[in-house]
Amino acid sequence: MALVALALAPLGLKNYGIYLLTLWCVYVMAGMGLNLTVGYAGQMSIGHAAFLGIGAYTAAILMKLGVPFGFVLPVAALNCFLVGLALGFPALRVQHHYLAFATLGFNVLVFLFIRNEEWLTGGTFGIAGIQRPKLFSFSLDSSLSFYYFVLVSTILLAFVLWWIVRSPWGRAFAALRDNPIRAESLGVNIMAYTLLAFAIGAAFAGIAGCYFTALVQFIEPGPFHVTTSLMMLLMVIVGGSGKFFGPMLGAAIVILLPEWLRFMKDWYLVVFGLSVVCLMVWLPGGLLSLQDRFFRKA
């Protein structure tokens, strides 16, 4: 039912509405990766936008050189996987807010690199003129065709996450989140699964960055600032951290709700901010925790 609604959602919308739906799909991809790291494995991260940026710039540079999108995707994912693997090492020594500050520092470092290294990234001038990919001989230049392309890719990536969280890896991630000492006593390799949690989450963000590049067709440092990392963390928490559909619902709240509130003009951000604060006070487990409360009462 939800898939039918998503397929029919852009019909009758103008280009900007279709753009917002496509952007929602992009952030769902990135949010699923962050949910794996934070929600399922319990490793705090405030640097996810850096991986989105690495994936986006990898795609932009390669696509400007004429590399096919089908080759760009695995390269960007592998690139982010390796960087995420390296970022996971601080998590072996520090936890909680110390780890959050370490990942935040990483985000700042990546942001400064892509802003200042003009020879590679174009700096503040960015990289323009990026062509949208083709699906065999079929053009994806129209907003509607590209939306369906990104939607199908999001669904496929969701199936990959579904398989991961229900595999022995997923059970190991949950054990790592709930009680690392007990997990280690049961034979879970804490070091390996901590690194994997960061690496796989980073790969998801790298894939999302590729689609973001193809969507906007112009890349500059702004969308990869720390504020974007906080926004993605908010998506996971608002939707429900450690819930499979959490990032999907959270992205709808964070990406789409402000647009629906624009009729309120200058007050729409105030209403949005207050709504999020109230949600965190009365539903700290996110919107999807409502079903848990309902079943407990039943």
C-alpha positions as CSV (number, residue, x, y, z in Angstrom):
1,M,0.0,0.0,0.0
2,A,2.8,2.4,0.9
3,L,4.6,1.6,-2.3
4,V,1.5,2.4,-4.4
5,A,1.2,5.7,-2.5
6,L,4.8,6.6,-3.3
7,A,4.3,5.6,-6.9
8,L,1.2,7.8,-7.2
9,A,2.5,10.7,-5.1
10,P,4.2,12.7,-7.8
11,L,1.3,12.6,-10.2
12,G,-0.2,16.0,-10.5
13,L,2.7,17.7,-8.7
14,K,4.8,20.4,-10.3
15,N,8.6,20.1,-10.7
16,Y,9.4,21.4,-7.2
17,G,7.0,19.0,-5.5
18,I,8.7,16.1,-7.4
19,Y,12.1,17.5,-6.5
20,L,11.1,17.4,-2.8
21,L,9.9,13.8,-3.0
22,T,13.2,12.8,-4.7
23,L,15.2,14.6,-2.1
24,W,13.2,12.7,0.6
25,C,14.3,9.5,-1.1
26,V,17.9,10.6,-1.0
27,Y,17.8,11.4,2.7
28,V,16.0,8.2,3.4
29,M,19.0,6.3,1.9
30,A,21.4,8.3,4.0
31,G,19.2,8.0,7.1
32,M,19.0,4.3,6.8
33,G,22.8,4.2,7.0
34,L,22.8,6.5,10.1
35,N,20.1,4.4,11.7
36,L,22.3,1.3,11.3
37,T,25.2,3.1,13.0
38,V,23.3,4.9,15.7
39,G,20.0,3.0,16.2
40,Y,21.0,-0.6,15.6
41,A,24.7,-0.6,16.7
42,G,24.4,2.2,19.3
43,Q,27.4,4.2,18.0
44,M,26.9,8.0,18.2
45,S,27.7,9.9,15.0
46,I,27.4,13.6,14.2
47,G,29.4,13.4,11.0
48,H,27.2,11.6,8.6
49,A,26.9,14.6,6.2
50,A,30.7,14.2,5.6
51,F,30.0,10.8,4.0
52,L,27.2,12.2,2.0
53,G,29.6,14.9,0.7
54,I,32.4,12.3,-0.1
55,G,29.9,10.3,-2.1
56,A,28.5,13.4,-3.8
57,Y,31.9,14.8,-4.8
58,T,33.2,11.3,-5.9
59,A,30.2,11.1,-8.2
60,A,30.5,14.7,-9.4
61,I,34.2,14.3,-10.3
62,L,33.8,10.9,-12.0
63,M,30.7,11.9,-13.9
64,K,32.3,15.1,-15.2
65,L,35.0,12.8,-16.6
66,G,32.4,10.8,-18.4
67,V,32.4,7.7,-16.1
68,P,29.0,5.9,-16.3
69,F,26.7,6.2,-13.2
70,G,26.6,2.4,-12.8
71,F,30.4,2.4,-12.2
72,V,30.3,5.6,-10.1
73,L,27.9,4.1,-7.5
74,P,30.1,1.2,-6.3
75,V,33.2,3.4,-6.3
76,A,31.5,6.1,-4.1
77,A,30.2,3.4,-1.8
78,L,33.6,1.7,-1.5
79,N,35.3,5.1,-1.0
80,C,32.9,5.9,1.9
81,F,33.1,2.4,3.3
82,L,36.9,2.7,3.7
83,V,36.7,6.2,5.2
84,G,34.0,5.0,7.6
85,L,36.1,2.0,8.5
86,A,38.9,4.5,9.5
87,L,36.4,6.7,11.4
88,G,35.3,3.7,13.4
89,F,38.6,3.4,15.2
90,P,37.9,6.3,17.6
91,A,34.7,4.4,18.6
92,L,36.9,1.6,20.0
93,R,38.4,4.0,22.6
94,V,35.7,6.6,23.3
95,Q,31.9,6.4,23.6
96,H,28.8,8.6,23.9
97,H,29.5,12.4,23.8
98,Y,33.2,11.9,23.3
99,L,32.5,9.9,20.2
100,A,30.0,12.5,19.0
101,F,32.7,15.2,19.2
102,A,35.1,13.0,17.3
103,T,32.7,12.5,14.5
104,L,31.7,16.2,14.5
105,G,35.4,17.1,14.2
106,F,35.6,14.7,11.2
107,N,32.7,16.4,9.6
108,V,34.3,19.8,10.0
109,L,37.6,18.5,8.6
110,V,35.8,17.1,5.4
111,F,33.8,20.3,5.0
112,L,37.0,22.5,5.2
113,F,38.7,20.2,2.7
114,I,36.0,20.4,0.0
115,R,35.6,24.2,0.6
116,N,39.4,25.0,0.3
117,E,40.8,22.4,-2.1
118,E,39.6,24.2,-5.3
119,W,41.9,22.2,-7.6
120,L,39.8,19.1,-6.9
121,T,36.4,20.2,-5.6
122,G,36.0,23.6,-7.1
123,G,35.8,25.1,-3.6
124,T,33.0,27.6,-3.0
125,F,32.4,27.7,-6.8
126,G,31.4,24.1,-6.8
127,I,31.1,21.7,-9.7
128,A,28.4,22.5,-12.2
129,G,27.0,21.0,-15.4
130,I,26.6,17.4,-14.0
131,Q,24.5,15.3,-16.4
132,R,21.8,13.0,-15.0
133,P,22.4,9.3,-15.7
134,K,20.8,7.2,-18.4
135,L,19.1,3.9,-17.8
136,F,20.3,1.9,-20.8
137,S,19.1,4.2,-23.7
138,F,16.3,5.8,-21.6
139,S,16.8,9.4,-20.5
140,L,16.3,10.3,-16.9
141,D,16.4,14.1,-17.5
142,S,12.7,14.7,-16.6
143,S,11.9,15.1,-12.9
144,L,9.3,12.3,-12.9
145,S,11.5,9.7,-14.5
146,F,14.4,10.5,-12.2
147,Y,12.1,10.3,-9.2
148,Y,11.0,6.8,-10.1
149,F,14.6,5.8,-10.7
150,V,15.6,7.1,-7.2
151,L,12.5,5.5,-5.6
152,V,13.4,2.1,-7.0
153,S,17.0,2.5,-5.8
154,T,15.8,3.5,-2.3
155,I,13.5,0.4,-2.2
156,L,16.4,-1.9,-3.2
157,L,18.7,-0.3,-0.6
158,A,16.0,-0.8,2.0
159,F,15.9,-4.5,1.1
160,V,19.7,-4.6,1.7
161,L,19.3,-3.0,5.1
162,W,16.4,-5.4,5.9
163,W,18.7,-8.4,5.1
164,I,21.5,-6.9,7.2
165,V,19.5,-6.3,10.4
166,R,18.0,-9.8,10.2
167,S,21.3,-11.5,9.6
168,P,23.8,-12.6,12.2
169,W,25.4,-9.2,11.7
170,G,22.2,-7.5,12.7
171,R,22.0,-9.5,15.9
172,A,25.6,-8.7,16.7
173,F,24.9,-5.0,16.2
174,A,22.0,-5.2,18.6
175,A,24.1,-7.0,21.2
176,L,26.8,-4.3,20.7
177,R,24.2,-1.6,21.4
178,D,22.5,-3.2,24.4
179,N,25.5,-4.5,26.3
180,P,29.0,-4.5,24.7
181,I,30.6,-6.4,27.7
182,R,28.0,-9.2,27.6
183,A,28.2,-9.3,23.8
184,E,32.0,-9.8,24.0
185,S,31.6,-12.5,26.6
186,L,29.3,-14.3,24.1
187,G,31.9,-14.3,21.4
188,V,30.9,-11.1,19.4
189,N,34.0,-9.4,18.0
190,I,33.4,-5.9,19.3
191,M,36.2,-4.3,17.3
192,A,35.0,-5.8,14.0
193,Y,31.3,-5.0,14.4
194,T,32.0,-1.4,15.6
195,L,34.1,-0.8,12.5
196,L,31.4,-2.4,10.3
197,A,28.7,-0.3,11.8
198,F,30.5,2.9,10.8
199,A,31.6,1.5,7.4
200,I,28.3,0.2,6.2
201,G,26.4,3.3,7.4
202,A,29.0,5.4,5.6
203,A,28.5,3.4,2.4
204,F,24.8,4.0,2.5
205,A,25.5,7.8,2.8
206,G,27.9,7.6,-0.1
207,I,25.3,6.0,-2.3
208,A,22.8,8.7,-1.3
209,G,25.4,11.3,-2.2
210,C,25.6,10.0,-5.7
211,Y,21.9,10.4,-6.2
212,F,22.0,13.8,-4.6
213,T,24.6,14.9,-7.1
214,A,22.5,13.6,-10.0
215,L,19.4,15.3,-8.6
216,V,20.8,18.8,-8.1
217,Q,23.4,18.7,-11.0
218,F,25.5,21.2,-9.1
219,I,27.7,20.5,-6.0
220,E,29.1,23.0,-3.5
221,P,30.1,22.6,0.1
222,G,27.0,24.1,1.8
223,P,24.8,20.9,1.9
224,F,27.5,19.0,3.7
225,H,27.9,21.2,6.8
226,V,27.6,19.9,10.4
227,T,24.0,21.3,10.3
228,T,23.1,18.6,7.8
229,S,24.5,15.9,10.1
230,L,22.4,17.2,12.9
231,M,19.4,17.2,10.6
232,M,20.0,13.6,9.6
233,L,20.4,12.6,13.3
234,L,17.1,14.4,14.0
235,M,15.4,12.3,11.2
236,V,16.5,9.1,12.9
237,I,15.5,10.2,16.4
238,V,12.1,11.7,15.3
239,G,11.2,8.7,13.3
240,G,12.4,6.2,15.8
241,S,16.0,5.2,16.4
242,G,16.6,1.5,15.8
243,K,13.2,1.2,14.0
244,F,13.4,0.0,10.4
245,F,10.9,2.6,9.1
246,G,12.2,5.3,11.4
247,P,14.4,7.2,8.9
248,M,11.5,7.2,6.3
249,L,9.1,8.8,8.7
250,G,11.7,11.1,10.1
251,A,12.8,12.3,6.7
252,A,9.2,13.1,5.8
253,I,8.9,15.2,9.0
254,V,12.2,17.0,8.6
255,I,12.2,17.5,4.8
256,L,8.6,17.7,3.8
257,L,6.8,19.2,6.9
258,P,8.6,22.6,6.8
259,E,7.4,22.9,3.2
260,W,3.8,22.1,4.1
261,L,4.0,24.8,6.8
262,R,5.2,27.5,4.5
263,F,1.7,29.0,4.3
264,M,2.4,30.3,7.8
265,K,5.1,32.5,6.3
266,D,7.5,33.8,9.0
267,W,6.0,31.5,11.7
268,Y,6.5,28.2,9.9
269,L,10.0,27.5,11.4
270,V,8.8,28.4,14.9
271,V,5.9,26.0,14.6
272,F,8.2,23.3,13.2
273,G,10.7,23.8,16.0
274,L,8.1,23.6,18.7
275,S,6.6,20.5,17.1
276,V,9.9,18.7,17.3
277,V,10.6,19.8,20.9
278,C,7.1,18.6,22.0
279,L,7.7,15.3,20.1
280,M,11.0,14.8,21.9
281,V,9.4,15.6,25.3
282,W,6.4,13.3,25.0
283,L,7.7,10.7,22.6
284,P,11.5,10.4,23.2
285,G,11.5,7.0,21.4
286,G,10.3,8.7,18.2
287,L,6.9,8.5,16.3
288,L,7.1,4.8,15.8
289,S,7.2,4.2,19.6
290,L,3.5,5.0,19.5
291,Q,2.8,1.5,18.3
292,D,4.7,0.0,21.2
293,R,2.7,2.1,23.7
294,F,-0.5,1.1,21.9
295,F,0.3,-2.7,22.1
296,R,1.4,-2.4,25.7
297,K,-2.0,-0.8,26.6
298,A,-3.9,-3.4,24.6
